Amino acid sequence: MNDAADVLVIGGGPVGATLALALQSSGLDVSVLEARADASPPTDPRAIALSYGSRLILQRLGVWDALAPATTPIHTIHISQQSHLGRSVLTSDEANLPELGCVVDYCALYGVLAGALQASGIPVLYAAQANAVETAPDAATVGFTRHGAQQKMRAALLTVADGGRSMGEIPGIHREVRDYGQAAVVARVETELPHGHVAYERFTPRGPLALLPWGDRAFALVWTETPEAAQALSTLDETEFLQRLHEHFGDRQGRFIKVQDRGVFPLKLARAQPVTAERLAVIGNAAQTLHPVAGQGFNIGLRDAWELAQIIRATPPHELGSAAMLANYRSARRPDTFGGILFTDFLVRTFSNDIPGLGALRGCGLTALELLAPAKRLVVGKMSFGARG
C-alpha cells in the first residue's frame, strides 16, 4: 500500500467496505485502513435489520447472492402499544415489495463484505489504528499506529466510516450526544409458535420492545428499559427472563422457550455537526448513531456510503475532496439523515412515557395509520428508501 491515495477510507466494517466496493472500476486509487487484525468476522451476536433499499444497494455491489442464504425476510411489521388500544400492520403485499426488509447476522454481513473487499483487490491495511487527522487545502493526512509504529497516509478525500469512532476529535467536526437514559437488552429468543416472517414493534412506557424474525423459529430481541432494569434483566436465569419477557410482550407468539447471547447496550443519539470538513467526510455511525427503534441507523449509514460513492464518481478528478464536492454531499444527504434522526427521536419521546391522555392519542394515530393505505405506503417508503422513498 502506498502512503497516498485519492480516497482513503478509515474503517473496513460494512459501511466502509460498501463505500470502497462502490468505487471499484472508478479509476481512482482507493485504500482502506482497518483497526482489526485481519478480515475474519468479529465475535458479535447482534442481528442487523436491513431495509429493502439496503438490499438493493448490496445487489448493486454484487454481494447479495452470497448474503441472501443468511437472511430472514420480513413480510409483516406489527406495531402496537402496551396497555392501550390502537395498532397498525404493515405488509410487503400492500407496499408492492417482495419484502419489507430482512434480518441478518452482523458477522455474516461483515464476512461477505470483507470477502468481497479482499477479492476486489482494493488495498486494505489491517491492524491500523487511526489516531490523528490533519487537514489542508490540498489533502488530508491521517496518522495511525500499526505493529507499534506510527505511520501516515495522505488523500485527496479522507472518509471516516463506522470504524473511525475511536479517533476522538476530528478537526472542524463537533459531535453532539443526547443520552436517552435507556439501555437495550439484546438477545436471540425462540418462541412456541413460528414467526411467520412477522416483526413486532411494541411500545411501552419504558421504551420500545422489538422482535425481528431470525432464522427458522427465532427472533432477534431488542428490549428497551432503564439502564438499571436492563442490567438486572441480563443477569436473570433463563426461566425467569423468559417469564418476564412473556409478561412484557404478551401471547402473540405463545411461550418464549429459549434465550441466547444476552447483552446490554446504552442508548443515545449522537450526530456529527457538520458531516464534512476540509478534505474529509464522516459516514455511518461516525456521522450519526440512532436509537434502534424502527431500525434506521445502519440503513442510513449504508445510504451514506452509496450516495457518497455516486458523488465521488460524478466529480472530476481535480475536484475530488473539494469544498464544492463536499457541499454537494452534505446537501444530498441532509434530508435523509435529518429525517431519520427526527423520526426515531420523535418515536422515542412520544411513545416512551405514560403521560395521562397521551396513550389514547397514540392509539388514535396508530389506528389512523392502519386505516389510511397512502399513509402506510409513505411510512414503508421512508423506512425502505429514506427521504427519496
C-alpha positions in Angstrom: 0.0 0.0 0.0 1.3 3.5 -0.9 1.5 6.4 1.5 -1.0 8.3 -0.6 -4.4 7.7 -2.2 -7.2 9.5 -4.0 -9.8 8.2 -1.5 -8.8 6.8 1.9 -11.4 5.1 4.0 -10.9 4.7 7.7 -12.9 1.7 8.8 -13.3 -1.6 6.9 -16.6 -2.6 8.5 -19.8 -2.9 6.5 -20.2 0.8 5.8 -16.6 1.5 4.9 -16.5 -1.7 2.8 -19.6 -0.6 1.0 -18.0 2.8 0.1 -14.8 1.1 -1.1 -16.7 -1.5 -3.2 -18.9 1.1 -4.7 -15.8 2.9 -6.0 -14.5 -0.2 -7.9 -13.7 0.5 -11.5 -13.9 4.2 -10.9 -10.3 4.7 -11.9 -9.5 6.2 -8.5 -6.8 5.0 -6.1 -8.9 3.8 -3.1 -7.4 2.4 0.1 -8.8 1.3 3.4 -7.4 1.4 7.0 -8.9 -1.2 9.4 -8.2 -1.5 13.1 -9.0 -5.2 13.2 -6.1 -7.6 12.8 -7.5 -9.3 9.7 -10.6 -9.9 7.6 -12.1 -12.5 9.9 -15.6 -11.5 11.2 -15.7 -10.2 14.7 -17.4 -12.1 17.6 -20.7 -10.2 17.6 -24.0 -11.9 18.3 -26.1 -8.9 17.1 -28.7 -9.1 14.3 -29.0 -6.3 11.7 -32.3 -5.3 10.2 -31.7 -4.4 6.6 -34.3 -2.3 4.7 -35.3 -3.3 1.2 -33.4 -0.3 -0.1 -30.3 -1.7 1.6 -30.8 -5.0 -0.1 -30.8 -3.2 -3.5 -27.5 -1.5 -2.6 -26.0 -4.9 -1.8 -27.3 -6.3 -5.0 -25.7 -3.4 -7.0 -22.4 -4.3 -5.2 -22.7 -7.9 -6.3 -22.7 -9.4 -2.8 -26.4 -10.1 -2.3 -26.4 -13.6 -3.7 -23.7 -14.6 -1.2 -25.5 -13.0 1.7 -29.1 -14.0 0.9 -28.9 -17.5 2.4 -28.1 -16.0 5.8 -31.0 -13.6 5.8 -34.6 -13.9 7.1 -37.2 -11.9 5.2 -39.7 -9.6 7.0 -43.1 -9.7 5.3 -45.2 -8.0 8.0 -44.5 -5.4 10.8 -47.0 -5.4 13.6 -47.0 -2.1 15.6 -48.8 -1.8 19.0 -48.6 -0.2 22.4 -48.7 -1.8 25.8 -51.9 -1.2 27.9 -53.6 1.0 25.3 -55.7 0.4 22.2 -54.5 1.1 18.7 -52.3 -0.9 16.4 -51.1 -0.9 12.8 -49.9 -3.7 10.5 -47.6 -3.0 7.5 -47.2 -5.7 4.9 -45.0 -6.2 1.9 -48.0 -7.0 -0.3 -49.6 -3.7 0.5 -46.4 -1.9 -0.2 -45.9 -3.8 -3.5 -42.5 -5.0 -2.4 -41.1 -8.6 -2.2 -40.3 -8.0 1.4 -40.2 -5.1 3.9 -36.7 -5.9 4.8 -34.7 -8.8 6.3 -32.6 -9.8 9.3 -29.1 -11.0 9.1 -26.2 -11.9 11.5 -23.8 -9.0 11.8 -21.0 -11.5 11.4 -22.4 -12.9 8.2 -22.8 -9.4 6.7 -19.3 -8.4 7.8 -17.8 -11.6 6.4 -19.5 -11.3 3.0 -18.4 -7.6 2.6 -14.9 -8.3 3.9 -14.5 -11.2 1.5 -15.7 -9.0 -1.5 -13.3 -6.3 -0.4 -10.4 -8.8 -0.4 -11.5 -10.2 -3.8 -11.7 -6.7 -5.3 -8.0 -6.0 -5.0 -8.6 -2.7 -3.1 -5.7 -2.3 -0.7 -6.7 -2.9 3.0 -4.2 -2.2 5.7 -5.2 -4.3 8.7 -4.1 -3.6 12.3 -4.0 0.1 11.5 -5.4 2.2 14.4 -6.1 5.7 13.2 -5.4 8.3 15.9 -4.9 11.7 14.3 -6.2 13.7 11.3 -4.7 16.8 9.8 -6.5 18.7 7.0 -5.1 21.2 4.5 -6.4 22.8 1.3 -4.7 20.2 -0.9 -5.1 17.0 1.1 -5.9 15.3 4.4 -3.4 13.3 6.4 -4.2 10.5 8.8 -1.8 9.3 11.4 -2.1 5.7 12.6 -0.2 3.1 14.6 0.5 -0.3 13.2 2.5 -3.0 14.9 3.8 -0.4 17.4 5.0 2.0 14.7 3.4 5.4 13.9 2.7 6.0 10.2 0.9 8.5 8.0 -1.1 8.5 4.8 -2.4 11.4 2.6 -5.5 11.5 0.5 -7.4 14.0 -1.6 -10.5 12.8 0.2 -10.5 11.1 3.7 -13.6 9.3 4.7 -14.2 8.3 8.3 -16.6 5.3 8.3 -18.0 3.3 11.2 -14.5 2.1 12.3 -13.4 5.6 13.0 -15.4 6.2 16.2 -12.4 5.6 18.4 -10.4 8.5 16.8 -11.7 11.2 19.2 -11.9 14.7 17.9 -11.8 15.4 14.2 -10.8 19.0 13.2 -13.8 21.0 12.1 -16.4 18.5 13.3 -18.3 18.6 16.6 -20.1 15.6 17.9 -23.5 16.2 19.7 -24.6 13.5 22.1 -28.0 13.1 23.8 -28.4 10.3 26.4 -31.8 8.8 26.3 -31.5 7.4 29.8 -32.3 3.9 28.3 -30.4 0.7 27.6 -31.3 -2.1 25.2 -31.2 -5.8 26.2 -30.4 -7.7 23.0 -30.7 -11.5 22.6 -31.8 -14.3 20.4 -35.0 -15.9 21.6 -37.1 -18.8 20.5 -40.9 -19.0 20.7 -43.5 -21.7 20.9 -45.1 -20.5 17.6 -43.3 -19.9 14.3 -42.6 -16.3 13.5 -44.3 -16.4 10.0 -41.8 -13.6 8.9 -43.6 -11.1 11.2 -41.6 -8.4 13.0 -43.1 -6.8 16.1 -42.6 -3.3 17.5 -44.3 -2.9 20.8 -44.2 0.5 22.6 -44.1 0.6 26.4 -43.8 3.4 28.9 -40.1 2.5 29.5 -39.2 2.2 25.8 -39.9 0.0 22.7 -39.6 -3.8 22.5 -38.8 -5.2 19.1 -38.9 -8.8 17.9 -37.4 -9.5 14.5 -37.7 -12.9 12.8 -34.3 -14.5 12.7 -33.7 -18.0 11.3 -36.4 -20.7 11.3 -38.1 -20.2 14.7 -36.1 -17.5 16.5 -36.4 -13.7 16.9 -33.8 -11.0 17.5 -34.9 -9.3 20.6 -34.3 -5.6 21.4 -35.9 -4.8 24.8 -35.5 -1.2 25.9 -35.5 -0.4 29.6 -33.9 1.9 32.1 -30.2 1.1 32.4 -30.7 -0.4 35.9 -33.6 -2.6 34.8 -31.7 -3.7 31.7 -28.7 -4.7 33.7 -30.9 -6.7 36.1 -32.7 -8.5 33.2 -29.3 -9.5 31.7 -28.4 -11.4 34.9 -31.7 -13.3 35.4 -31.7 -17.0 35.0 -33.2 -18.2 31.7 -36.6 -19.3 33.1 -37.2 -16.0 34.9 -36.0 -13.9 32.0 -38.4 -15.7 29.6 -41.3 -15.3 32.0 -40.6 -11.6 32.3 -40.4 -11.3 28.6 -43.7 -13.1 28.2 -45.4 -10.8 30.7 -44.0 -7.7 28.9 -44.8 -8.8 25.3 -47.9 -10.9 25.6 -49.2 -14.0 24.0 -48.9 -13.4 20.2 -46.1 -15.9 19.9 -47.1 -18.3 22.6 -44.4 -19.1 25.2 -40.8 -18.0 25.0 -38.8 -21.2 25.3 -35.1 -20.2 24.9 -32.8 -17.2 25.1 -29.2 -16.9 23.9 -26.5 -14.3 23.7 -27.8 -11.7 26.0 -26.1 -8.3 26.0 -26.8 -4.7 27.2 -26.1 -1.6 25.3 -26.7 2.1 26.3 -28.9 4.1 24.0 -28.1 7.6 22.8 -28.5 9.9 19.9 -25.1 11.1 18.6 -24.5 13.1 15.4 -21.6 14.9 13.8 -22.0 18.6 13.0 -21.3 19.1 10.2 -20.6 15.8 8.5 -17.8 17.2 6.4 -14.6 19.2 7.0 -11.7 20.3 4.8 -10.9 17.3 2.6 -12.9 15.0 4.9 -16.4 13.3 5.2 -17.8 11.2 8.0 -20.4 8.5 7.3 -22.2 5.7 9.1 -22.0 5.5 12.9 -19.2 8.1 12.8 -21.8 10.5 11.4 -24.9 9.5 13.4 -25.8 6.9 16.0 -29.5 6.5 16.4 -31.9 4.7 18.8 -32.7 1.3 17.4 -36.4 2.0 17.3 -37.5 1.5 13.7 -34.1 0.1 12.7 -33.0 3.1 10.8 -29.4 3.7 11.9 -27.4 1.1 9.9 -29.5 1.6 6.8 -28.9 5.3 6.8 -25.2 4.6 7.1 -25.3 2.3 4.1 -27.0 5.0 2.1 -24.3 7.5 3.3 -21.7 5.2 1.7 -23.6 4.6 -1.5 -24.5 8.2 -2.2 -21.0 9.5 -1.4 -19.6 6.9 -3.9 -22.0 8.2 -6.6 -21.0 11.8 -5.9 -17.3 10.9 -6.0 -17.8 9.1 -9.3 -19.6 12.1 -10.8 -16.8 14.6 -9.6 -13.9 15.4 -12.0 -10.7 14.1 -10.5 -9.2 17.5 -9.9 -12.2 18.5 -7.8 -12.2 15.3 -5.6 -12.4 16.4 -2.0 -13.0 20.0 -2.9 -15.4 22.3 -0.9 -17.9 22.2 -3.7 -17.9 18.4 -3.8 -18.3 18.1 0.0 -21.1 20.7 0.0 -22.9 18.6 -2.7 -22.7 15.6 -0.5 -24.0 17.4 2.6 -26.9 18.8 0.6 -27.7 15.4 -0.9 -27.7 13.6 2.5 -29.3 16.2 4.7 -33.0 15.3 4.0 -32.4 11.6 4.7 -30.2 11.8 7.8 -32.1 14.7 9.3 -35.4 13.0 8.6 -34.2 9.7 10.1 -33.0 11.4 13.2 -36.2 13.3 13.7 -38.3 10.2 13.1 -36.5 8.0 15.6 -36.3 10.7 18.2 -40.0 11.5 17.8 -40.9 7.8 18.3 -38.7 7.6 21.4 -40.0 10.7 23.0 -43.7 10.2 22.1 -44.0 6.5 23.0 -41.5 6.1 25.9 -43.7 7.6 28.6 -47.0 7.2 30.3 -48.3 10.8 30.3 -52.0 10.8 31.0 -54.1 11.1 27.8 -51.1 10.6 25.5 -51.7 6.8 25.3 -55.2 7.4 23.8 -53.7 9.9 21.3 -51.0 7.4 20.3 -53.7 4.8 19.8 -55.7 7.1 17.5 -52.5 7.7 15.5 -51.8 4.0 15.1 -55.5 3.4 14.2 -55.4 6.2 11.6 -52.2 4.7 10.1 -53.9 1.3 9.9 -56.9 2.8 8.0 -55.1 5.0 5.6 -53.3 3.0 2.8 -51.4 6.0 1.4 -50.0 6.8 4.8 -48.8 3.2 5.1 -47.1 3.3 1.8 -45.5 6.6 2.8 -44.1 5.1 6.0 -42.9 2.0 4.3 -41.3 4.0 1.6 -39.4 6.2 4.0 -38.3 3.2 6.1 -37.1 1.3 3.0 -35.5 4.0 0.9 -35.0 7.1 3.1 -36.0 10.6 2.1 -36.4 9.5 -1.5 -38.9 6.7 -0.7 
